[in-house]
Amino acid sequence: MSKVYLVGAGPGDPDLITLKGLKLIEQCDCIIYDRLSSYELLSHTSNDCEKIYVGKEPGRHYRKQEEINEIIVDAAGRHDIVVRLKGGDPFVFGRGGEEIEKLIDNDIAYEVVPGITSAIAVPLNAGIPVTHREVARSFHVITGHRKDDELLEEIDFANLADTEGTLIFLMGLSNLSTIVKGLIDNGKPHYTPAAVISEGTTVYEKTVRGTLSDIVSKVREEGIKSPAVIVIGDTAAKNYHYDEYSDKATSFDKKDDEKIVGVTATASLYRKISDTFAKEGVKTALLCDMEVVLDKEAIDSLKGIVVGDGIKEYTWILFTSRNAVTLFFEMLLKERIDYRVLSGVKFAVLGEGTKQALGRYGFSADFIPSKYTLRTLCCEFENVVNVNDKILIPRAKQGSEELKEWKDRWKAKSTVIEIYDVRGRKTEHFKHLKCMSHLVFASASGVTAFMNELKERDISIPSDIKKVCIGEVTSSRLKNYGECIDAVSSVQSVDGLLRAIKDL
């Protein structure tokens, strides 16, 4: 029986999702997500999980709510576990109730998994408590816009102006002047502290502080954009952030000046990059998500070799990417193929990351080139193999043509099977390209996908952004587009990329 889980994604930082929500994302067959849910959470889905974007943007609705409801019902008819990922908490202005009513009408099982609402988490992250025993014993959350763009006159500003406690408006940035005027006209002192936090808990978070008398002009001057949380009340004057009181730390309000590294990589690799860089205080954003797409016919051909006696003909398996390693061994595990069929095979790998991927399955590399470049691999491997060898090469469709040229020069026979393709798509972070200090490219196919996105929008990479590539193949692809490369990691691994950026 299928079941739909309405999962709260939290306020923006992917680390703020609940453990239960994350487990469901890892297990689900289909995930339906919108622009307010953190894109990085998709990296935790399985390779065969169906991903459906139903995001809505202010003034430009990608999907109407009624259509989203139908999409959820349709997904439940095709999958066992469906996750409807919603920004914040499903029931805090998230229209989760409407989606549940549709599920009930269609007799579909469901469960709601709470999420951390931005109403509390975003002010907290900016150092603003929503309650404080001395100045605010309550807080009130109000929607800053009405259904179908109705006017805000229906909001009881008189009651709100007289209410003790902190006022928190969600989705109200476009109506900020109306909100401020409504409160002042109904008696709220013009000197009441106010704050607006844009894109809270993300790497782009920006906070503007003031009072009701000047907050509108300050927000306009700073170019604050949605999504934003508006906080009005005495607690908005508080700034409980450690950086404000530490001589060793940067002021929280200078947070927007910190460097952000934009990354083009597969979701799984990005997760490793993000975690590794974060330990060094480097912030990252996934600009272009590279999705690994299996070629089922090629996988079947590979399976036919491994399952039958064909594998006994091969003396080497050559991997040039961690994706190829992962897909090869996932195929063995899925088909329950005993690893001992590989007892007569040696492994050659290109790069530290590929070596590490092989090691996770319990195998050591028998050959690694002295330099992690494809040309070095091809030259040195030529001296290792002989006429009695046969090499199996599972690889990507967009792999370098250089390998195809070199394999014909080896004394050994080779079988190349292109088992996967890598296709890219921009994420919500792409609109923040100008905020990046560095761009990191983790594959040649990622370069192609990224440059295609630029071409489609008729924009170019800002001249002050430094470009870093994971290896020579990737850097060569970027050079073909007329771009200068600032650094190439000498070791093709996440640590190598981090060292390259540090050296810059």
Secondary structure as the mmCIF struct_conf table of DSSP 4:
data_model
#
loop_
_struct_conf.conf_type_id
_struct_conf.id
_struct_conf.beg_label_comp_id
_struct_conf.beg_label_asym_id
_struct_conf.beg_label_seq_id
_struct_conf.end_label_comp_id
_struct_conf.end_label_asym_id
_struct_conf.end_label_seq_id
STRN STRN1 LYS A 3 GLY A 8
STRN STRN2 GLY A 10 GLY A 10
BEND BEND1 PRO A 11 GLY A 12
HELX_RH_3T_P HELX_RH_3T_P1 PRO A 14 LEU A 16
BEND BEND2 ILE A 17 ILE A 17
HELX_RH_AL_P HELX_RH_AL_P1 LEU A 19 GLN A 27
BEND BEND3 ASP A 29 ASP A 29
STRN STRN3 CYS A 30 TYR A 33
TURN_TY1_P TURN_TY1_P1 ARG A 35 LEU A 36
BEND BEND4 SER A 37 SER A 37
HELX_RH_3T_P HELX_RH_3T_P2 TYR A 39 HIS A 44
BEND BEND5 THR A 45 THR A 45
TURN_TY1_P TURN_TY1_P2 ASN A 47 ASP A 48
STRN STRN4 GLU A 50 TYR A 53
STRN STRN5 GLU A 57 GLU A 57
TURN_TY1_P TURN_TY1_P3 PRO A 58 GLY A 59
STRN STRN6 ARG A 60 ARG A 60
BEND BEND6 TYR A 62 ARG A 63
HELX_RH_AL_P HELX_RH_AL_P2 GLN A 65 ARG A 78
BEND BEND7 ASP A 80 ASP A 80
STRN STRN7 ILE A 81 LYS A 86
BEND BEND8 GLY A 87 GLY A 87
STRN STRN8 GLY A 88 GLY A 88
TURN_TY1_P TURN_TY1_P4 PRO A 90 PHE A 91
BEND BEND9 VAL A 92 GLY A 94
HELX_RH_AL_P HELX_RH_AL_P3 GLY A 96 ASP A 105
TURN_TY1_P TURN_TY1_P5 ASN A 106 ASP A 107
STRN STRN9 ALA A 109 VAL A 113
HELX_RH_AL_P HELX_RH_AL_P4 SER A 118 ASN A 125
TURN_TY1_P TURN_TY1_P6 ALA A 126 GLY A 127
BEND BEND10 VAL A 130 VAL A 130
STRN STRN10 HIS A 132 HIS A 132
TURN_TY1_P TURN_TY1_P7 ARG A 133 VAL A 135
STRN STRN11 ALA A 136 ALA A 136
BEND BEND11 ARG A 137 ARG A 137
STRN STRN12 PHE A 139 THR A 143
BEND BEND12 GLY A 144 HIS A 145
HELX_RH_3T_P HELX_RH_3T_P3 LYS A 147 ASP A 149
HELX_RH_3T_P HELX_RH_3T_P4 LEU A 152 GLU A 154
BEND BEND13 ILE A 155 ILE A 155
HELX_RH_AL_P HELX_RH_AL_P5 PHE A 157 ALA A 161
TURN_TY1_P TURN_TY1_P8 ASP A 162 ASP A 162
BEND BEND14 GLY A 165 GLY A 165
STRN STRN13 THR A 166 LEU A 170
BEND BEND15 MET A 171 MET A 171
HELX_RH_3T_P HELX_RH_3T_P5 LEU A 173 ASN A 175
HELX_RH_AL_P HELX_RH_AL_P6 LEU A 176 ASP A 185
TURN_TY1_P TURN_TY1_P9 ASN A 186 GLY A 187
TURN_TY1_P TURN_TY1_P10 HIS A 190 TYR A 191
STRN STRN14 PRO A 193 SER A 198
BEND BEND16 GLU A 199 GLU A 199
TURN_TY1_P TURN_TY1_P11 GLY A 200 THR A 201
BEND BEND17 THR A 202 THR A 202
TURN_TY1_P TURN_TY1_P12 VAL A 203 TYR A 204
STRN STRN15 LYS A 206 THR A 211
TURN_TY1_P TURN_TY1_P13 LEU A 212 ASP A 214
HELX_RH_AL_P HELX_RH_AL_P7 ILE A 215 GLU A 222
TURN_TY1_P TURN_TY1_P14 GLY A 223 GLY A 223
BEND BEND18 SER A 226 PRO A 227
STRN STRN16 ALA A 228 ILE A 232
BEND BEND19 GLY A 233 GLY A 233
HELX_RH_3T_P HELX_RH_3T_P6 ASP A 234 ALA A 237
HELX_RH_3T_P HELX_RH_3T_P7 TYR A 242 TYR A 245
BEND BEND20 ASP A 247 ALA A 249
HELX_RH_3T_P HELX_RH_3T_P8 PHE A 252 ASP A 257
BEND BEND21 GLU A 258 GLU A 258
STRN STRN17 ILE A 260 THR A 266
HELX_RH_AL_P HELX_RH_AL_P8 ALA A 267 LYS A 279
TURN_TY1_P TURN_TY1_P15 GLU A 280 GLY A 281
STRN STRN18 LYS A 283 LEU A 294
HELX_RH_AL_P HELX_RH_AL_P9 LYS A 296 VAL A 307
BEND BEND22 GLY A 308 GLY A 308
HELX_RH_3T_P HELX_RH_3T_P9 ASP A 309 GLU A 313
BEND BEND23 THR A 315 THR A 315
STRN STRN19 TRP A 316 PHE A 319
BEND BEND24 THR A 320 SER A 321
HELX_RH_AL_P HELX_RH_AL_P10 ARG A 322 LYS A 334
TURN_TY1_P TURN_TY1_P16 GLU A 335 ARG A 336
HELX_RH_3T_P HELX_RH_3T_P10 TYR A 339 LEU A 342
TURN_TY1_P TURN_TY1_P17 SER A 343 GLY A 344
STRN STRN20 LYS A 346 VAL A 349
BEND BEND25 LEU A 350 GLY A 351
HELX_RH_AL_P HELX_RH_AL_P11 GLU A 352 GLY A 359
TURN_TY1_P TURN_TY1_P18 ARG A 360 GLY A 362
BEND BEND26 ASP A 366 ASP A 366
STRN STRN21 PHE A 367 PHE A 367
BEND BEND27 SER A 370 THR A 373
HELX_RH_AL_P HELX_RH_AL_P12 LEU A 374 GLU A 382
TURN_TY1_P TURN_TY1_P19 ASN A 383 VAL A 384
TURN_TY1_P TURN_TY1_P20 VAL A 387 ASN A 388
STRN STRN22 LYS A 390 ALA A 396
TURN_TY1_P TURN_TY1_P21 LYS A 397 GLN A 398
HELX_RH_AL_P HELX_RH_AL_P13 GLU A 401 LYS A 407
TURN_TY1_P TURN_TY1_P22 ASP A 408 ARG A 409
BEND BEND28 TRP A 410 ALA A 412
STRN STRN23 LYS A 413 LYS A 426
HELX_RH_3T_P HELX_RH_3T_P11 GLU A 428 CYS A 435
BEND BEND29 SER A 437 SER A 437
STRN STRN24 HIS A 438 PHE A 441
HELX_RH_AL_P HELX_RH_AL_P14 ALA A 444 ARG A 457
TURN_TY1_P TURN_TY1_P23 ASP A 458 ASP A 458
TURN_TY1_P TURN_TY1_P24 SER A 463 ASP A 464
STRN STRN25 LYS A 466 CYS A 469
BEND BEND30 ILE A 470 GLY A 471
HELX_RH_AL_P HELX_RH_AL_P15 GLU A 472 ASN A 480
TURN_TY1_P TURN_TY1_P25 TYR A 481 GLY A 482
BEND BEND31 ASP A 486 ASP A 486
STRN STRN26 ALA A 487 VAL A 488
BEND BEND32 SER A 490 SER A 493
HELX_RH_AL_P HELX_RH_AL_P16 VAL A 494 ASP A 503
#
